[in-house]
Amino acid sequence: MRNWLQLWRDSLSSADGVIMNVFDLRNTGEPYQTLLDPPPGPPADEHGNFFLLPEWKPGHPKPPTWPPHIQPPKEISEYDDK
C-alpha cells in the first residue's frame, strides 16, 4: 500500500511536480540544471562568467546582438526598445 506522501505527490499538477523535482534534487547534493532555455540572467560562458552586454545608448535602437530575454537598461525609454 502506498503511503500518504506518495498519494499526495501523485495528485500534484505538472507545475507542482516540477517544483518538487527541483526540491528533491536540491536535497541530494547534485547540481541542479535549469529547465529554462535560455537560462535566467545575463548570458554567461560554461564557467559562469558573464558576457558583457552590447552598449545601448538612449535614443538609439536596440543593438542587434542584445539578448532577447534581457530587459533594456533603465535609461532606455519604451520607445527605444524596437
VEXVEXKE-388455 format. One record per residue: residue number from 1; x, y, z of N, C-alpha, C in turn. Coordinates in steps of 0.05 Angstrom, whole numbers. Example, Ala and Ser with C-alpha at 12.3 -4.5 7.8 and 13.67 -1.06 7.14 Angstrom:
BEGIN
+-----+--------+--------+--------+--------+--------+--------+--------+--------+--------+
| num |    n_u |    n_v |    n_w |   ca_u |   ca_v |   ca_w |    c_u |    c_v |    c_w |
+-----+--------+--------+--------+--------+--------+--------+--------+--------+--------+
|   1 |    264 |   -114 |    156 |    246 |    -90 |    156 |    264 |    -66 |    156 |
|   2 |    257 |    -45 |    142 |    273 |    -21 |    143 |    258 |      1 |    157 |
+-----+--------+--------+--------+--------+--------+--------+--------+--------+--------+
END
This chain:
BEGIN
+-----+--------+--------+--------+--------+--------+--------+--------+--------+--------+
| num |    n_u |    n_v |    n_w |   ca_u |   ca_v |   ca_w |    c_u |    c_v |    c_w |
+-----+--------+--------+--------+--------+--------+--------+--------+--------+--------+
|   1 |     17 |    -24 |      0 |      0 |      0 |      0 |     18 |     25 |      0 |
|   2 |     10 |     45 |    -15 |     25 |     69 |    -17 |     20 |     87 |      7 |
|   3 |     40 |    102 |     15 |     36 |    120 |     38 |     24 |    146 |     29 |
|   4 |     18 |    163 |     48 |      5 |    189 |     42 |     22 |    207 |     25 |
|   5 |     49 |    206 |     29 |     67 |    223 |     13 |     66 |    216 |    -16 |
|   6 |     66 |    190 |    -22 |     65 |    181 |    -49 |     38 |    189 |    -62 |
|   7 |     16 |    186 |    -47 |    -10 |    194 |    -57 |    -11 |    224 |    -63 |
|   8 |      0 |    240 |    -44 |      0 |    269 |    -47 |     16 |    277 |    -72 |
|   9 |     40 |    265 |    -75 |     57 |    272 |    -98 |     44 |    264 |   -124 |
|  10 |     29 |    242 |   -124 |     15 |    233 |   -149 |     -7 |    252 |   -156 |
|  11 |    -18 |    267 |   -137 |    -40 |    285 |   -142 |    -32 |    313 |   -151 |
|  12 |     -6 |    318 |   -151 |      4 |    345 |   -157 |      0 |    352 |   -187 |
|  13 |     -4 |    377 |   -193 |     -4 |    386 |   -220 |     24 |    384 |   -232 |
|  14 |     26 |    388 |   -258 |     52 |    386 |   -271 |     72 |    407 |   -261 |
|  15 |     62 |    432 |   -256 |     80 |    453 |   -246 |     89 |    446 |   -218 |
|  16 |     71 |    436 |   -201 |     79 |    428 |   -174 |     99 |    405 |   -176 |
|  17 |     95 |    388 |   -195 |    114 |    365 |   -198 |    142 |    374 |   -205 |
|  18 |    144 |    395 |   -222 |    170 |    405 |   -229 |    183 |    418 |   -204 |
|  19 |    167 |    433 |   -189 |    178 |    445 |   -165 |    187 |    424 |   -145 |
|  20 |    172 |    403 |   -142 |    180 |    381 |   -124 |    205 |    367 |   -134 |
|  21 |    208 |    364 |   -160 |    232 |    352 |   -171 |    257 |    369 |   -165 |
|  22 |    254 |    395 |   -168 |    276 |    414 |   -161 |    283 |    411 |   -132 |
|  23 |    262 |    410 |   -115 |    267 |    408 |    -86 |    281 |    381 |    -80 |
|  24 |    272 |    359 |    -92 |    285 |    334 |    -88 |    314 |    334 |    -97 |
|  25 |    320 |    346 |   -120 |    347 |    347 |   -130 |    365 |    363 |   -111 |
|  26 |    353 |    385 |   -101 |    368 |    402 |    -83 |    377 |    387 |    -57 |
|  27 |    361 |    369 |    -49 |    367 |    354 |    -25 |    386 |    331 |    -29 |
|  28 |    392 |    324 |    -54 |    411 |    302 |    -60 |    440 |    312 |    -60 |
|  29 |    444 |    338 |    -63 |    471 |    349 |    -65 |    481 |    350 |    -94 |
|  30 |    465 |    339 |   -112 |    472 |    341 |   -141 |    468 |    369 |   -151 |
|  31 |    485 |    378 |   -170 |    480 |    405 |   -181 |    454 |    405 |   -197 |
|  32 |    440 |    427 |   -195 |    414 |    429 |   -210 |    419 |    443 |   -236 |
|  33 |    408 |    432 |   -258 |    409 |    444 |   -284 |    382 |    455 |   -290 |
|  34 |    380 |    481 |   -296 |    354 |    493 |   -301 |    341 |    482 |   -326 |
|  35 |    314 |    481 |   -325 |    299 |    473 |   -349 |    293 |    496 |   -367 |
|  36 |    300 |    520 |   -359 |    294 |    544 |   -375 |    315 |    547 |   -397 |
|  37 |    305 |    554 |   -421 |    323 |    558 |   -444 |    315 |    584 |   -458 |
|  38 |    331 |    605 |   -457 |    357 |    607 |   -444 |    353 |    609 |   -414 |
|  39 |    374 |    603 |   -399 |    373 |    605 |   -370 |    369 |    634 |   -362 |
|  40 |    357 |    639 |   -338 |    352 |    666 |   -329 |    379 |    681 |   -324 |
|  41 |    377 |    707 |   -326 |    401 |    723 |   -321 |    417 |    730 |   -345 |
|  42 |    438 |    745 |   -342 |    454 |    753 |   -365 |    469 |    729 |   -377 |
|  43 |    475 |    731 |   -403 |    489 |    709 |   -416 |    516 |    704 |   -402 |
|  44 |    523 |    678 |   -400 |    548 |    671 |   -387 |    561 |    647 |   -401 |
|  45 |    587 |    644 |   -398 |    601 |    621 |   -410 |    597 |    597 |   -392 |
|  46 |    610 |    575 |   -400 |    606 |    549 |   -386 |    617 |    550 |   -357 |
|  47 |    634 |    570 |   -351 |    645 |    573 |   -324 |    629 |    593 |   -307 |
|  48 |    608 |    604 |   -318 |    591 |    623 |   -303 |    601 |    652 |   -304 |
|  49 |    621 |    658 |   -321 |    630 |    686 |   -325 |    611 |    700 |   -344 |
|  50 |    602 |    723 |   -335 |    582 |    738 |   -351 |    596 |    751 |   -376 |
|  51 |    581 |    750 |   -398 |    590 |    765 |   -422 |    581 |    794 |   -419 |
|  52 |    596 |    812 |   -430 |    589 |    840 |   -430 |    566 |    844 |   -450 |
|  53 |    546 |    859 |   -441 |    524 |    865 |   -459 |    533 |    888 |   -478 |
|  54 |    522 |    888 |   -502 |    529 |    910 |   -520 |    519 |    936 |   -510 |
|  55 |    532 |    958 |   -517 |    524 |    984 |   -508 |    498 |    992 |   -522 |
|  56 |    480 |   1003 |   -506 |    454 |   1012 |   -517 |    450 |   1040 |   -507 |
|  57 |    454 |   1059 |   -524 |    452 |   1087 |   -517 |    423 |   1097 |   -519 |
|  58 |    415 |   1114 |   -500 |    388 |   1126 |   -502 |    383 |   1140 |   -528 |
|  59 |    360 |   1136 |   -540 |    353 |   1148 |   -565 |    362 |   1132 |   -589 |
|  60 |    375 |   1110 |   -585 |    384 |   1093 |   -607 |    368 |   1066 |   -607 |
|  61 |    366 |   1053 |   -629 |    352 |   1027 |   -630 |    367 |   1006 |   -614 |
|  62 |    353 |    985 |   -609 |    365 |    962 |   -594 |    387 |    950 |   -611 |
|  63 |    411 |    945 |   -599 |    433 |    932 |   -613 |    424 |    905 |   -624 |
|  64 |    433 |    897 |   -648 |    424 |    872 |   -659 |    433 |    847 |   -643 |
|  65 |    454 |    850 |   -627 |    464 |    828 |   -611 |    453 |    828 |   -582 |
|  66 |    433 |    845 |   -577 |    421 |    846 |   -550 |    405 |    820 |   -545 |
|  67 |    411 |    806 |   -523 |    396 |    781 |   -517 |    366 |    786 |   -514 |
|  68 |    349 |    770 |   -527 |    320 |    776 |   -527 |    308 |    772 |   -499 |
|  69 |    320 |    757 |   -481 |    308 |    752 |   -455 |    317 |    772 |   -434 |
|  70 |    333 |    792 |   -441 |    343 |    812 |   -423 |    329 |    838 |   -427 |
|  71 |    318 |    850 |   -406 |    303 |    875 |   -409 |    323 |    898 |   -415 |
|  72 |    313 |    920 |   -428 |    331 |    942 |   -433 |    340 |    956 |   -407 |
|  73 |    362 |    970 |   -408 |    371 |    986 |   -384 |    350 |   1006 |   -376 |
|  74 |    351 |   1015 |   -351 |    332 |   1035 |   -341 |    332 |   1061 |   -357 |
|  75 |    356 |   1068 |   -368 |    358 |   1094 |   -382 |    344 |   1093 |   -409 |
|  76 |    337 |   1070 |   -419 |    325 |   1067 |   -445 |    294 |   1070 |   -442 |
|  77 |    283 |   1087 |   -459 |    253 |   1090 |   -457 |    240 |   1068 |   -472 |
|  78 |    214 |   1065 |   -468 |    199 |   1044 |   -482 |    199 |   1048 |   -512 |
|  79 |    204 |   1073 |   -521 |    204 |   1079 |   -550 |    231 |   1070 |   -563 |
|  80 |    252 |   1068 |   -547 |    278 |   1059 |   -558 |    279 |   1029 |   -561 |
|  81 |    261 |   1014 |   -548 |    262 |    985 |   -548 |    247 |    974 |   -573 |
|  82 |    259 |    978 |   -595 |    248 |    968 |   -621 |    267 |    949 |   -634 |
+-----+--------+--------+--------+--------+--------+--------+--------+--------+--------+
END
